[in-house]
Amino acid sequence: MSEAVTRPATASTGLLASLDPLLRAWLPRQRWFAGKGRPVTGLSLVAATELLPPDGPLGLYHLIVRVHQSGLPGERPHPGDSYQFLIGAREALPPRLAPALIGHVPTGPLAGRTVYDALYDPRPADVLLEALRTRARVGVLRFEGDPGQEIRSGLVPRLVTSEQSNSSVVYGDTFILKVLRRVVPGVNPDLELPLALSGEGCARVPAPTAWIRAELDDEAYVLGVLQPFVQGAADGWELALSRLAKGEDFTAEAHALGRATAEVHTALARALPTVTLGRAQLEPLVASMREHLDAAAQAVPALRPYVPGLRSAFDALTVRSAAGHTWTAQRIHGDLHLGQCLRSASGRWSLIDFEGEPAKPLAERRMPQPTVRDVAGMLRSFDYAAHSASPPAPDWTRTCRDAYCAGYAEASGSDPRGESVLLRAYETDKAVYEVVYEARHRPDWLPVPLSAVRRLASPDPS
């Protein structure tokens, strides 16, 4: 590792002040920025770590910044989120780095320099990999990993440009480093669960090789996770769309994916505690689902005619729990859909991205939940894929649903369709969320979740 990487961290009081107007203009344009639509009212520095000196040809800072925003009309005040940035500084950007431009700094310690998102640049990406390889400690940053896994130097990095909520860098088709953009203190399930699965010998999830943390006072942040790269893998969403476009069957893949999901759930149940959900535990769950529905109906008028039918899905769950039925809850993926699944060239499925729904609080993402919540997410993903075809292919959805649940049952001994009341409630809650999301961000897609809403609100939603 270079001397610059191991030097002590420095934090200039003028650094953030000089970057503030540039970041305020740049942040809302980033796909991973979760605060779109809310004005940025201020930035505050959580931590600044110098990785390469600013007086050299390439300066490099790691920043954790709190972004303060005002709430949307009718919302509670937004508490603000913390984001991590890898900020590069050069005299001028070469054309290949034009997409990474943040701006030109007129004052402060980087005056006269051009700053940019350094994850686009191979040299800063090399700095991160070298720090992980040598288990470096730089300021508040801790580069740690599995001592049984070796990281070779000299792997050529490239930024993955298709992600939304985070950023990833692939190193020579050997490793992939997922860099979390919005960060929170605490145990992050995107590291916690793959480590637990690795301990159980579950090969459906790439075992973490190394990771980046920040230690700030009494709080620790997980900032990034390095895992083996699944070479030649096809993204489940893209694979499904390709098969649909060609009019090809997807049931064998859906069946195998159901088995893979069940194997992950079984391993998580062995590795981490499970709990029993009875009436007392179900009541707040159902109450939150009803609240989501009421808020969504206020926000999206097209949903209102279906509210009574949708509410019946939650009422049925209340009746079942009142009759004494209980359910087992455990750690799950938390945000499972086709885009979170990779199919290798040999046909083997892997599951990735275990951080759960990023918008939800960390404590909620780490709570044990029924496994059918993951199943419901995948079933909704099949529906989205089928409605992306022209014309839509509802029969494709039904065959994939059945194949996925059958594969799950073969591997787990429990068919998710046997928990039809709970499954319908989770599917309904997911579809209601999708209606609001599409109405706000992609109005052209609104008919997709609305078609599911019509089905789920009917007396026979099968």
N, C-alpha and C positions, 0 to 999 in steps of 0.2 A: 504494500500500500504506500501511496505517496505520502510525503511528510505533511502536505496540506490537509489530508483527510484526518490525520491524527492530532492536529493542533487543537488547543482548547477552544471551546465555543466562545463566540463574542456576540454581543447584542448591542447595537447602536440605538440610542434613543431617537435619533433622527431618521433611522432607516425606514420605519413604517410610515412616518409622516411624509417622507418623500415619495413613497410608493402609493399612498392612500388614494389620490385622485385617479391614478392609472388603474389600480385594482377595482375601484368602484365602477369604472367604465367597462373593464374587461370581464369581471365576474358574471354579470347577467347573460353574457354571450356564451358561456361555457355549458355544454350539455349536462355536466355533472353538478352544476350549481342548483341546489334544492330550493333556493329562495326566489325563484322567478316570479315576477308579478308584485313583489313586495319591495318598496324602495329601501336601498341601503342607507342607513342613517349614521353609521359610524363603524370604524375598525379599531380593534384593540389587540395589542401584541400579547400572545400567550407565551411564545418562546421563539428565539432566533438563534440559529446555529450556523456558524461559518464553516463550510466544507472546502471551499477553495478561496484563497485570498482575493479581495476585490481589486487589488492593484495589479493583478496579473492579466494575461490575455483573456482568461475566462474566470470570472468570479462566480461563486456558487453559494447560495444561502438556502438553508431549510428553515421555513417559517411555519408556525402554527398561529393562526389569526382568528380572533373572534369577530364574526360579522354580525353587526346589529342591524335589525330591520324593523320597520313598522308593520303592524298587522294589516291584513286586508279588511275592507269594510265588513262589519258584522263579526269579525274574528276577535279573539282575545289578543292582547299584545304579544308579539312574537319574541321569545326570549333570546333569539340569536343562536347561531351554530358556529362551531369551530371547524376550520378547514386547514389542511396542510398544503403548502406550496413548496416546490423546488424551483427557486428563482435563479436563473442564469443572468449574467451581466457581461456584455461585450461592447466594444467600441461601435461595432456595426454588425447587423445580422447578415449572414450569407443567405442567398435566395432560398435555399432548401429549408431554412428555419422561419420563413415568412409566416406560416400558419401559427407559429408559437408566439408571435409578437405580443407583448403586453404594452410597451410604450417606451418613450425616451424620458429619462429622468433629468429634470432641470436643476435640482438642488439636492443637498444632503450628501451622504457618504458615497453615493453612486452617481453624482452629478456628471452629466455628459455621457453617461453610458446608456446602452439600450438593454432593457430587461425583457425576459421572455420565459415561457414555461419550459424549464430545462429538461423535462421528460422527453421532449422531442429530439433531444441532442444526444448522440451516442456517448460523448465524453462524460457528461454528468451521470448518464445511466451506468457507465463503467465504474464511476466512483461509488455508486450504491452497491454494485455487485462485489467490488473489491472489499468494501466495508463489511458486507455479509460474509465473504469468504474468510476474512481475518478476524471475525467476531469483534469488530472495533467498538470502542466507546468514545463518542464525540459529543462533548457538552452534555445535553440531556438525552441524547440519542443512544440507544443500545441496540447493537446489531448482534443477534443471537441465532442459535440454530441447533439442529440435531447433530451431535458430535459423530454419529455414525454415517452421515452423508457428506460426501466431498463435493465442493464447488470448484470447478476448474476455472482458471483465469483465461482471458482472451476470447470469451464468447461474444459474438457480435450482437449488440442489442438492436431491437426495433420496437417502436411504439405501436400498440394495437389501437387503431383509430375508431373501432366500431362500438366501444363501450359507452355507457351513459352515466351511471352513478359513480363510477370509479375509473381509474386508469391502469393499464397493464403494459409491461414491457417484456417482450420475449427475448431470451438470450440464447442465440444459436440453436433454436429448436430443442434446447435441453431443459431450460427452466422458464417459468413465467412468474414475474413479480407483479402482484396485485397491489397497487398503491391506493389506499383508502383516501378519498378526498375529504369527505366530512368525517370528522373524528370525534369520539367521545371517550371519556375516561371509563375504565372498567375492563372486565373480561370480554373480549370480542368473540362472538361465536364463530366468526370466519377463521379463527385460529383454534379456538377451544374444541370445536366439534371435529375437524379433521385430525387433530392430535388424538382425541379420544377414539376415533375410528381406526386410526393407525395402530393404537394400542390393542385393539380388538382384532387386528389382522384383516380388516375390511379393505379389500383392494378396489372397491367401487369409487373411492375418493382418493385423489393423489395426496400422499402424506407430505406435510410441510417439511421443507428442507431447512429453511431459515426464516427469520422474521425481524421486523424493526419495531422497537418500542420507544416511547419517550417517557422518562420519569420526571414528573413535575411535582415538587413538594410531596404530598402523600398520595398523589394520583398517578396512574400509569395509563398511557394510551397505546393501543396497537395501531401502528401506522402502515404496515405492509406485510405481506406474506409471500414467500418464495416457494413454489412448488414445482415438481417435475412437469414439463410440457408434454401433453398427449399429442405426439406427432401424427399428422395425417388425419386428425379427428374432424368429424363433421359436427357442426352445431345442430342440435336437435330441431330448432326452429327452421333453420335454412334447409335442413334435410327434408322436413315435412313439407315445406313449400315446394321444394323441387319435385317431390313425389306427386304432390297434388297437380302441379303444372303439367306433368307428364301423364296424368291419369293413372298413376301406379298405386298399388296397394301399400298400406303402411301398418297392417295389423301385426305382422311378425315383429317389427321394430317396437310397436306399442306394447306387445306382450313381453318382450325382453326388457323393456324399460320398466314395466310393472314389477318384474322380478328384481331388477336392480334397486328400485325404490324400497321394496320390502326388505332386501338384504341390508340396506343402510339403516332402516328403522329398527330391524332386529338387533344390529350391532350397537346402535345408540341405546337401546333398552338394556343391553347387557352392560354397557360402559357407564351409564349415568342413571341416577335415581328415577323411578317412575312413581306416579301418585294416582289416587283414585278420585274421580270427579263425581260427586253426588249432587243432590239438589242445591245445597248451599254454594257449591262451587259453580254450578251451571247458571244460577240466577244472575250473577254479574255478567257472565259471558253473553247470555241472551239479552240482557238489558243493553249492553254495548251494541249488539247487532241491531236492536230496535232503534237506538239513537242514531246509528249510521244511516238507517233507512229514512228516518224522519228528516235528518239534515239533508240527505240526498234529494228527497222529494221537494224540499224547499229550494234547493239549488237548481234542479233540473225538472221543469214542469212536465216534460214528456214521461217522467217516471210515475207521476201521481195516479193515473188510472189503475196502476198495478199494485199500489201499496197494500190494499186489503189482502190480496192473494199472496203477496210476498210475506206479509206479517204472519200469515198462517203457518209458514215454514218455521218461524220462531216459536209460535204458540204450540205447535206440535212437539217441539223439543221440550218446552216447559211441562207439557202434559206427561211426556215420557219420563222426565226426571221426577215429577211429583208422584208417579206410580212406583218409584223406588229403583228405577234403572240407574246403573252407574257405568262410567266409562273410564278406561285407563288413559292417562296422559303421560307423555314422555318428551324428551328433547326431539325436535324434528328439524327439517330443513328450514321451513318457515317462509319461503318465497319460491316454491317449486313451480317451474314451468319448462317448456321445451327449450328455451334459451339457456337454462341452467344445466343442460345435459349435453354430454359429448359422446359421440359414437366413434370408436376407433376404426381403423381400416379393417381390423379383424371382426368387427361387428359387436364389440363389447361396449356397453354403456358405462359412463362415469358421471357422477354428480359433482357439481362445483358450486362455488359462491354460497357459503353457509351463513352469511351475515344477517339473513332474514330481511324483512322489509325495512330499508334504511330510514324511512320516515318515522318509524315507531321507536319509542324509547328503548334503550338497551335492556333494561330490566324486563320489559314486556317481551322482547325478542328471545330472552333466555328462559322464559317460563315454559314448563312442560305443557304440552298441548296434545290433543288426540291426533293420531296419525292421519285420520281422514282429512284433516285440514290440508296436508300436503297433497293428498289424492285429489281433493276438490280443485286445488290450484292447477294440477296437471290436466284435469278434465276441462277446465275453462280454457287452457292453452290449446287443447285439441280443437275446441270450438272456434277459437280465434283463427287458427290455421285454416280450418275448413271455410270460414267466411272470408278469408283473404283470396280464395280461389274465385275465378270468374268462369261460370256462375258459381255461387256458393255450393258446398257439397255436404249437406246435413247428414247424409247416409255415411259418409266418411267419418264424421264425428262419432256416430253411434258405434260403428265397428271398432274404432280405436278405443273408445270408452270401455267397451266390453272386453277387448283384448288386453288392455292395460290392467283392468281389475282382475281378470282371470290370471294373468301373470303374477300379479301381486299375491293373489290367493294361493297360488302354487308354492311360492317361496315362503310365505308367512303362515299359511294354514288358516287365514282369516280373510274372507272376501269383503272388501269395503262396501259392496252393494248390500251386504247384510245389515249395515248401519245406515239404512236409507234416510232415516229422520235426521240424524246428525249430518250426514253427507249433504242432504238438501239444504240444511241451514247454512253450512259453510259455503256451498256453491252460491246460494242466494246472497250472502254477505259479500262474497267476492264480486259477483255481477253488479251489485249496487255500487261498490267502490269503482268498478270499471266505468259505469255510466257517468259518474262524476268526473273521473279522470278524462274520459274522451270528450265530454262536453266542454271541459276547460282547455284541453290541449290539442285534441284532434277531432273536431266535430264531424268530419267525414266518416270517422270510425264509430260514431255513436250507434248506428244500427246494429253493430255486432253484439254488444252487451244487451241492447234492448231486445234483440231476438231471444236471448237467454232469459231475460226478465219475463217475457211473455210465456215462455215454457214453464219457468219455475213458479209463476203466479197461478198457473192453471190447476184445477183439481187433481189432474193426473200429470205430474211434471216429468215423468220418465221419458 
